[in-house]
């Protein structure tokens, strides 16, 4: 059996999920300020992203860039809802409450990270996300388990591009055949497998049942212990 040296995880939908309570709070407080119901559609969100970018591509390259971008984003959001009073104070409140505070850990996340950490595996996160990847995991108390944080915004390519996977491998000094990967999005899990990783799709609904699908991160432990069927 292959002796694996490293385990790489996607973040959102794999280690973490978006906290619905934060979304409810956001919608309620904006509704109170505007006096009308508020829902953030995908199209509205993308329009706000384009406004906040002020024509820059990429939108941000550093954590400081990201902070300023999101402060503009929330300001434009409030303007779009015709909220004019205390505009800057309210935009700052949204930023402070939501930036890197809108995720929670799946129940098994810490147990699985503890297992691989104590057994000497290198661990990294590969995510299509902003420069605050490491900070977001620090806030959740799990950054200490990882020695690489590979974000698409910093690498210049997203999954399933070989560029981002190779950047993660180089950061850990390992080969694809020595590495496990898990993601909740099939094209990205498949992309890692095409690069030579032993890659799993995590589907907590249980709808996927092929050999490369798991329903819990705990099944990674079963796999390396030879118990996974």
Legacy VTK file of the C-alpha trace (Angstrom):
# vtk DataFile Version 3.0
C-alpha trace
ASCII
DATASET POLYDATA
POINTS 229 float
0.000 0.000 0.000
1.167 3.540 -0.791
2.730 5.389 2.126
1.090 8.792 2.088
2.991 11.789 3.401
0.478 14.610 3.004
-3.231 15.326 3.191
-4.762 18.323 1.431
-8.246 19.643 2.105
-10.586 22.033 0.377
-12.011 24.566 2.877
-15.651 25.468 2.153
-17.987 22.485 2.155
-15.181 20.169 3.267
-13.698 21.481 6.519
-16.176 24.322 7.015
-19.683 25.421 6.117
-21.268 28.846 5.917
-23.030 29.842 9.126
-26.689 30.355 8.259
-27.225 32.422 11.405
-24.822 35.063 10.098
-26.715 35.276 6.812
-30.022 35.634 8.678
-28.536 38.380 10.868
-27.243 40.245 7.803
-30.578 40.097 5.993
-32.538 41.138 9.077
-30.387 44.122 9.982
-30.272 45.431 6.404
-34.056 45.020 6.204
-34.415 47.042 9.419
-32.205 49.818 8.094
-33.893 49.983 4.683
-37.471 49.321 5.775
-37.926 46.609 3.132
-37.078 42.896 2.821
-33.488 42.153 1.800
-32.074 39.123 0.016
-28.685 38.938 -1.652
-29.040 37.269 -5.041
-26.058 36.016 -7.010
-26.539 38.689 -9.678
-26.694 41.442 -7.062
-23.575 40.092 -5.367
-21.605 40.042 -8.630
-22.704 43.599 -9.423
-21.444 44.699 -6.009
-18.147 42.858 -6.538
-17.635 44.708 -9.819
-18.402 48.053 -8.197
-16.075 47.370 -5.268
-13.266 46.291 -7.595
-13.123 49.782 -9.115
-11.907 48.216 -12.340
-8.983 46.360 -10.761
-8.105 42.790 -11.725
-7.443 40.766 -9.687
-9.716 42.298 -7.061
-7.119 41.844 -4.321
-3.630 40.447 -3.844
-3.130 40.893 -0.102
-5.224 40.663 3.053
-5.137 44.463 3.329
-6.410 44.751 -0.255
-9.186 42.316 0.614
-10.243 44.304 3.679
-10.501 47.550 1.728
-12.348 45.779 -1.084
-14.961 44.377 1.291
-15.439 47.678 3.081
-16.262 49.220 -0.315
-18.471 46.220 -1.096
-20.639 46.728 1.991
-20.831 50.460 1.375
-22.094 49.880 -2.172
-24.526 47.276 -0.854
-26.093 49.796 1.537
-26.211 52.507 -1.114
-28.012 50.066 -3.406
-30.633 49.523 -0.702
-31.065 53.319 -0.393
-29.589 53.343 3.111
-28.019 56.776 3.567
-27.952 57.395 7.313
-24.811 56.347 9.208
-23.531 54.791 5.989
-19.881 54.346 6.966
-20.672 53.161 10.500
-23.126 50.563 9.218
-20.800 49.364 6.459
-18.060 48.936 9.073
-20.431 46.945 11.296
-21.237 44.544 8.452
-17.548 44.104 7.682
-16.595 43.506 11.319
-19.380 40.970 11.874
-19.045 39.043 8.617
-15.436 39.083 7.398
-13.893 35.717 8.314
-16.673 35.200 10.875
-19.278 33.540 8.663
-18.028 29.940 8.741
-18.306 27.040 11.173
-16.591 23.642 11.404
-18.211 20.351 10.512
-18.528 18.129 13.620
-15.749 15.714 12.638
-13.233 18.290 11.371
-11.070 18.641 14.484
-11.042 14.894 15.226
-9.773 14.134 11.718
-7.167 16.906 11.748
-5.927 15.721 15.148
-5.517 12.185 13.809
-3.406 13.176 10.815
-1.422 15.734 12.815
-0.532 13.248 15.562
0.404 10.631 12.981
2.949 12.888 11.311
1.197 13.790 8.082
1.856 17.120 6.419
-1.396 19.001 5.895
-2.432 21.826 3.620
-5.541 23.636 2.438
-6.236 24.308 -1.248
-9.074 26.749 -1.806
-10.551 28.960 -4.506
-10.668 31.950 -2.232
-9.211 35.253 -1.104
-5.881 36.047 0.615
-7.473 35.671 4.073
-7.546 31.861 3.799
-5.046 31.329 6.618
-6.609 34.012 8.826
-10.089 32.522 8.379
-8.797 29.196 9.698
-6.965 30.908 12.557
-10.287 32.364 13.680
-11.759 28.855 13.710
-8.813 27.512 15.699
-7.558 25.035 13.093
-4.774 26.897 11.251
-2.265 25.292 13.636
-2.761 21.928 11.927
-1.612 23.164 8.506
1.753 24.113 7.072
0.501 25.412 3.723
-2.424 27.585 2.670
-2.832 27.689 -1.106
-5.378 30.308 -2.203
-6.366 30.833 -5.832
-6.160 34.617 -5.424
-2.472 34.368 -4.514
-1.494 31.625 -6.962
-3.293 33.196 -9.918
-5.258 30.067 -10.832
-8.199 28.178 -9.404
-9.062 24.507 -9.193
-8.952 22.250 -11.144
-5.972 23.952 -12.816
-2.713 22.020 -12.349
-1.121 25.342 -11.347
-2.843 25.535 -7.963
-2.362 21.840 -7.193
1.337 22.033 -8.080
1.737 25.120 -5.900
0.314 23.172 -2.951
2.569 20.179 -3.614
5.647 22.389 -3.893
4.766 24.125 -0.627
4.845 20.765 1.152
7.683 19.188 -0.831
5.654 16.106 -1.759
4.586 14.298 -4.925
0.973 13.758 -6.047
1.279 9.995 -5.498
2.213 10.701 -1.865
-0.821 12.900 -1.290
-4.475 12.575 -0.347
-7.020 15.219 -1.294
-10.682 15.777 -0.454
-13.131 18.286 -1.942
-16.908 18.696 -1.973
-16.996 19.703 -5.666
-16.629 16.847 -8.150
-14.744 18.681 -10.946
-12.119 19.739 -8.408
-11.835 16.320 -6.777
-11.522 14.786 -10.251
-8.963 17.419 -11.241
-6.727 16.494 -8.319
-7.017 12.803 -9.213
-5.996 13.591 -12.792
-2.835 15.184 -11.366
-2.000 11.971 -9.501
-3.488 12.610 -6.054
-5.555 9.954 -4.316
-8.586 12.197 -4.316
-12.012 11.855 -2.729
-15.285 13.682 -3.248
-17.028 14.312 0.063
-20.799 14.121 -0.310
-22.463 14.284 3.088
-25.878 13.663 1.504
-24.799 10.109 0.710
-26.026 10.369 -2.882
-22.630 9.522 -4.369
-21.564 5.930 -3.786
-18.571 5.240 -6.058
-15.147 4.251 -4.692
-13.891 7.843 -4.683
-16.827 9.236 -2.693
-17.016 9.572 1.084
-19.768 10.825 3.392
-17.544 11.929 6.274
-13.951 13.065 6.683
-13.582 10.182 9.150
-13.481 7.835 6.170
-10.063 9.259 5.282
-8.822 7.708 8.511
-10.404 4.398 7.529
-8.674 4.636 4.151
-5.145 5.130 5.481
-5.718 2.392 8.065
-6.825 -0.020 5.339
-10.408 -0.237 6.613
-12.118 1.671 3.803
-14.248 -0.480 1.517
LINES 1 230
229 0 1 2 3 4 5 6 7 8 9 10 11 12 13 14 15 16 17 18 19 20 21 22 23 24 25 26 27 28 29 30 31 32 33 34 35 36 37 38 39 40 41 42 43 44 45 46 47 48 49 50 51 52 53 54 55 56 57 58 59 60 61 62 63 64 65 66 67 68 69 70 71 72 73 74 75 76 77 78 79 80 81 82 83 84 85 86 87 88 89 90 91 92 93 94 95 96 97 98 99 100 101 102 103 104 105 106 107 108 109 110 111 112 113 114 115 116 117 118 119 120 121 122 123 124 125 126 127 128 129 130 131 132 133 134 135 136 137 138 139 140 141 142 143 144 145 146 147 148 149 150 151 152 153 154 155 156 157 158 159 160 161 162 163 164 165 166 167 168 169 170 171 172 173 174 175 176 177 178 179 180 181 182 183 184 185 186 187 188 189 190 191 192 193 194 195 196 197 198 199 200 201 202 203 204 205 206 207 208 209 210 211 212 213 214 215 216 217 218 219 220 221 222 223 224 225 226 227 228
